[in-house]
Amino acid sequence: MKIVVTAGQSWVDIDAFACIIAYTELLKLEGKEAEAVNPGTLNSSIPDYLAKLGEYQTEPSDINCAVALVDISDPKYVSSFVKPENVIKVYDHHLGFEDYWGQRIGDDAHIEFIGACATLVWEEYKKRGLANAIGANSATLLAAAIVSNTLNFKASMTNKRDREAFIELSTRAKLTETFSADYFRACEASVVADISSALKNDTKVCDFPNLGASLVIGQCELWKSKDFIREHRNTISEALAMTPNWILTSPSISEGINHLYTTNVKMKDWFTQAISANWDGDFGTTDRLYLRKEIIPALQKL
């Protein structure tokens, strides 16, 4: 039985991309027929030098194949060709749909609060006795995904398992000591090359019934984001102002804080309440690094 490995429909980040490529390789190492399928756009968290490390199709050869979902579990956002009854595995680090998949596939749903889904996929290699068989490309992609999703291990949701996975993958991929810094600088160059597209390909529109509003939350992880936001604030506004309630949150890895930008008074107030943001006009800062996946639950509790 062929297994299709896929993630979301609209856009894919480095974690989803790495997991699609690496989990497909794992299945093939086990002698299974598998194909990597990604219908979405690769966003700026996947610089060209990493995008070249993985081959995939944009649609499955057979829509009735078994499906393994990686880095996603919300049925609303999975690849559109996926039929829930065909899903046999789920690997995700976003909580909220554990019961949904648990009732359908039981222990084959692996949804845990951890820094990166890439860590879960790497742990599958180890569990199945194939850690030493992983290819350098897959190891590099998984390592980059862990660095990205943990904000270079500075995000609060970073787990010791993420750190251990990165060390083990670094050895197998023979990564340099500057790998992490080089990765974030490459992401920044990718964003600057086409700011509007980069932001639109890493923006979430979320409904918040508690706030009575739909919020547009853009995100870009940069090595240093303060100057970037101030220099390109007009382009940022044009890219994100799909509704009045928009904001950009940009983790600045070298500084260990997020820089925020919005012209909306309500957004400033909500982010102040949710994550204690400090504002100087339309520019805000946080006291530590935040991922969007941390900010959204905080907003939902207001």
C-alpha positions as CSV (number, residue, x, y, z in Angstrom):
1,M,0.0,0.0,0.0
2,K,1.4,3.3,-1.1
3,I,1.7,6.0,1.6
4,V,1.5,9.7,0.8
5,V,3.3,12.0,3.3
6,T,1.9,15.6,3.3
7,A,1.1,18.6,5.5
8,G,-0.9,21.8,4.9
9,Q,-2.6,23.1,1.7
10,S,-1.7,26.8,1.4
11,W,1.9,27.2,2.4
12,V,4.6,25.1,4.1
13,D,7.4,26.1,6.5
14,I,10.7,24.4,7.1
15,D,9.3,22.1,9.8
16,A,6.6,20.7,7.6
17,F,8.9,20.5,4.6
18,A,11.6,18.7,6.5
19,C,9.1,16.3,8.0
20,I,7.6,15.5,4.6
21,I,11.0,14.7,3.1
22,A,12.5,12.9,6.0
23,Y,9.4,10.8,6.9
24,T,9.0,9.7,3.3
25,E,12.7,8.6,3.3
26,L,12.1,6.7,6.5
27,L,9.2,4.8,5.0
28,K,11.3,3.9,1.9
29,L,14.1,2.7,4.1
30,E,11.6,0.3,5.6
31,G,10.8,-1.0,2.2
32,K,7.5,0.8,1.9
33,E,6.2,2.6,-1.2
34,A,5.9,6.3,-0.3
35,E,5.7,9.6,-1.9
36,A,6.3,13.2,-0.6
37,V,3.5,15.5,-1.6
38,N,3.3,19.2,-1.0
39,P,0.7,21.3,-2.8
40,G,1.6,24.5,-0.8
41,T,4.0,27.3,-1.4
42,L,7.4,27.1,0.3
43,N,7.7,30.1,2.6
44,S,10.8,32.1,3.5
45,S,11.8,29.8,6.3
46,I,13.1,27.5,3.5
47,P,16.0,29.2,1.8
48,D,16.9,28.0,-1.7
49,Y,19.9,26.0,-0.5
50,L,17.5,23.9,1.7
51,A,14.7,23.7,-0.8
52,K,17.1,21.9,-3.1
53,L,17.6,19.1,-0.6
54,G,14.1,17.7,-1.0
55,E,12.1,16.3,-3.9
56,Y,8.3,16.2,-3.8
57,Q,5.2,16.2,-5.9
58,T,2.5,18.8,-5.8
59,E,-0.3,16.3,-6.0
60,P,-0.5,12.6,-5.2
61,S,-0.4,9.9,-7.9
62,D,-3.5,8.4,-6.3
63,I,-5.9,10.3,-4.0
64,N,-7.1,7.0,-2.4
65,C,-3.7,6.2,-1.0
66,A,-3.0,6.0,2.7
67,V,-1.9,9.3,4.2
68,A,0.6,10.3,6.9
69,L,0.2,13.8,8.1
70,V,3.2,15.7,9.5
71,D,3.4,19.1,11.3
72,I,-0.4,19.4,11.1
73,S,-3.5,18.0,12.7
74,D,-6.2,20.6,12.2
75,P,-8.5,18.9,9.5
76,K,-9.4,22.4,8.1
77,Y,-5.9,23.1,6.9
78,V,-4.5,19.8,5.7
79,S,-3.8,19.2,2.0
80,S,-7.2,19.4,0.2
81,F,-6.8,15.9,-1.4
82,V,-6.7,14.2,2.0
83,K,-9.7,12.1,3.0
84,P,-9.8,11.8,6.8
85,E,-10.6,8.1,6.5
86,N,-7.3,7.5,4.6
87,V,-5.1,9.0,7.3
88,I,-3.1,6.3,9.1
89,K,-0.5,8.4,10.9
90,V,-0.3,11.9,12.4
91,Y,2.8,13.6,13.7
92,D,2.3,17.2,15.1
93,H,3.4,19.5,17.8
94,H,0.4,21.7,17.7
95,L,-2.2,20.8,20.4
96,G,-5.9,20.9,20.0
97,F,-6.9,17.8,17.9
98,E,-5.6,15.0,20.0
99,D,-9.1,13.6,20.7
100,Y,-10.2,14.0,17.0
101,W,-7.3,11.8,15.7
102,G,-7.1,9.6,18.8
103,Q,-10.7,8.4,18.2
104,R,-9.9,7.7,14.6
105,I,-6.4,6.1,14.6
106,G,-5.6,5.6,18.3
107,D,-1.9,5.3,19.1
108,D,-1.0,6.2,15.5
109,A,-1.7,9.8,16.4
110,H,1.5,11.4,17.8
111,I,0.6,14.9,18.9
112,E,2.9,16.4,21.6
113,F,3.8,19.8,22.9
114,I,7.4,20.0,21.8
115,G,9.5,22.5,19.9
116,A,9.5,20.9,16.5
117,C,7.6,18.2,14.7
118,A,11.1,17.4,13.2
119,T,12.1,16.1,16.6
120,L,9.2,13.6,16.5
121,V,10.2,12.4,13.1
122,W,13.8,12.0,14.1
123,E,12.7,10.0,17.1
124,E,10.8,7.7,14.7
125,Y,14.1,6.9,13.0
126,K,15.6,5.9,16.3
127,K,12.6,3.9,17.4
128,R,12.7,1.9,14.1
129,G,16.4,1.3,14.3
130,L,17.2,3.4,11.2
131,A,19.0,6.4,12.8
132,N,22.3,5.6,11.1
133,A,20.6,5.1,7.7
134,I,19.2,8.7,7.5
135,G,20.5,10.6,4.5
136,A,22.5,13.8,5.0
137,N,19.8,15.9,3.2
138,S,17.0,14.7,5.5
139,A,19.2,15.2,8.6
140,T,20.1,18.7,7.5
141,L,16.5,19.6,6.9
142,L,15.3,18.2,10.2
143,A,18.1,20.1,12.0
144,A,17.1,23.4,10.3
145,A,13.5,22.8,11.3
146,I,14.4,22.3,14.9
147,V,16.6,25.5,14.9
148,S,13.7,27.4,13.3
149,N,10.9,26.2,15.4
150,T,12.7,26.6,18.7
151,L,14.2,30.0,17.7
152,N,17.7,28.7,18.1
153,F,16.6,26.9,21.3
154,K,15.6,30.2,22.9
155,A,11.8,29.7,22.6
156,S,10.1,28.8,25.9
157,M,8.5,25.7,24.4
158,T,11.9,24.2,23.5
159,N,12.3,20.7,25.0
160,K,15.5,18.9,25.9
161,R,14.4,16.3,23.3
162,D,14.7,19.1,20.6
163,R,18.3,19.8,21.8
164,E,19.3,16.1,21.8
165,A,17.8,15.6,18.4
166,F,19.7,18.6,16.9
167,I,23.0,17.3,18.3
168,E,22.4,13.8,16.9
169,L,21.3,15.2,13.5
170,S,24.2,17.6,13.3
171,T,26.6,14.7,13.7
172,R,25.0,12.8,10.9
173,A,24.7,15.8,8.6
174,K,28.2,17.1,9.5
175,L,26.9,20.6,10.2
176,T,29.2,23.5,10.9
177,E,29.3,25.5,14.1
178,T,27.8,28.5,12.3
179,F,24.9,26.5,10.8
180,S,22.2,28.2,12.9
181,A,23.3,31.7,12.4
182,D,23.9,31.1,8.7
183,Y,20.3,29.6,8.4
184,F,18.6,32.7,9.9
185,R,20.7,35.1,7.8
186,A,19.7,33.1,4.7
187,C,16.0,33.4,5.8
188,E,16.4,37.1,6.2
189,A,17.9,37.4,2.7
190,S,15.0,35.4,1.3
191,V,12.5,37.7,3.0
192,V,14.2,40.9,1.8
193,A,14.2,39.6,-1.7
194,D,10.4,39.6,-1.9
195,I,8.9,41.0,1.4
196,S,5.3,41.0,0.3
197,S,5.3,37.4,-0.8
198,A,7.4,36.3,2.2
199,L,4.9,37.8,4.7
200,K,1.8,36.5,2.9
201,N,3.3,33.0,2.9
202,D,3.7,33.1,6.6
203,T,0.5,34.8,7.8
204,K,-2.3,33.3,9.7
205,V,-5.9,34.6,9.8
206,C,-7.4,33.4,13.0
207,D,-10.9,33.9,14.5
208,F,-11.0,34.9,18.1
209,P,-14.6,34.7,19.4
210,N,-13.5,36.0,22.8
211,L,-12.3,39.2,21.1
212,G,-15.1,39.4,18.6
213,A,-12.7,39.7,15.7
214,S,-10.6,38.0,13.1
215,L,-6.9,38.8,13.4
216,V,-4.2,38.7,10.8
217,I,-0.9,37.7,12.4
218,G,2.1,37.8,10.2
219,Q,5.4,36.3,11.3
220,C,9.0,36.3,10.1
221,E,12.0,35.0,12.0
222,L,15.1,37.1,11.4
223,W,18.6,37.3,12.8
224,K,17.9,40.9,13.6
225,S,14.5,42.4,12.9
226,K,14.3,45.9,14.3
227,D,15.8,47.7,11.4
228,F,14.0,45.5,8.9
229,I,10.6,46.5,10.3
230,R,11.3,50.2,10.4
231,E,12.8,50.3,7.0
232,H,10.0,48.3,5.3
233,R,7.0,49.2,7.4
234,N,5.0,50.5,4.4
235,T,5.4,47.2,2.5
236,I,4.5,45.3,5.7
237,S,1.3,47.3,6.1
238,E,0.3,46.7,2.5
239,A,1.0,43.0,2.7
240,L,-0.9,42.4,6.0
241,A,-3.8,44.9,6.0
242,M,-6.4,42.3,4.8
243,T,-8.5,43.4,7.8
244,P,-8.0,46.4,10.1
245,N,-6.8,43.9,12.8
246,W,-3.3,43.0,11.6
247,I,0.1,42.8,13.1
248,L,3.6,41.5,12.3
249,T,5.5,39.6,15.0
250,S,9.2,39.1,14.2
251,P,11.5,37.1,16.5
252,S,14.9,38.7,16.4
253,I,17.1,35.8,17.2
254,S,20.3,37.7,17.9
255,E,18.5,40.0,20.4
256,G,16.4,37.3,22.1
257,I,13.2,39.4,21.7
258,N,10.3,40.0,19.3
259,H,9.8,43.2,17.4
260,L,6.1,44.0,16.6
261,Y,4.5,46.3,14.2
262,T,0.9,47.4,13.8
263,T,-1.0,50.7,13.3
264,N,-4.1,49.2,15.0
265,V,-4.8,50.4,18.5
266,K,-6.9,47.3,19.5
267,M,-4.1,45.0,18.4
268,K,-1.6,46.9,20.5
269,D,-3.9,46.6,23.5
270,W,-4.5,42.8,23.0
271,F,-0.8,42.1,22.6
272,T,0.0,44.1,25.7
273,Q,-2.5,42.0,27.6
274,A,-1.5,38.7,26.1
275,I,2.3,38.9,26.2
276,S,3.1,42.1,28.0
277,A,4.2,43.9,24.8
278,N,5.7,47.4,25.2
279,W,4.9,50.0,22.6
280,D,6.7,53.1,21.2
281,G,4.1,54.4,18.8
282,D,3.4,51.6,16.2
283,F,6.5,49.6,17.1
284,G,6.5,47.1,19.9
285,T,8.9,44.7,21.7
286,T,8.5,41.7,24.0
287,D,10.6,40.7,26.9
288,R,11.6,37.4,25.3
289,L,11.3,35.4,22.1
290,Y,7.7,34.3,21.2
291,L,6.5,32.0,18.5
292,R,3.1,32.7,16.9
293,K,2.0,29.3,18.2
294,E,2.6,30.6,21.7
295,I,0.9,34.0,21.1
296,I,-2.4,32.6,19.7
297,P,-3.3,30.6,22.9
298,A,-2.4,33.7,25.0
299,L,-4.8,35.8,22.9
300,Q,-7.5,33.1,23.2
301,K,-7.4,33.4,27.0
302,L,-8.2,37.2,27.1
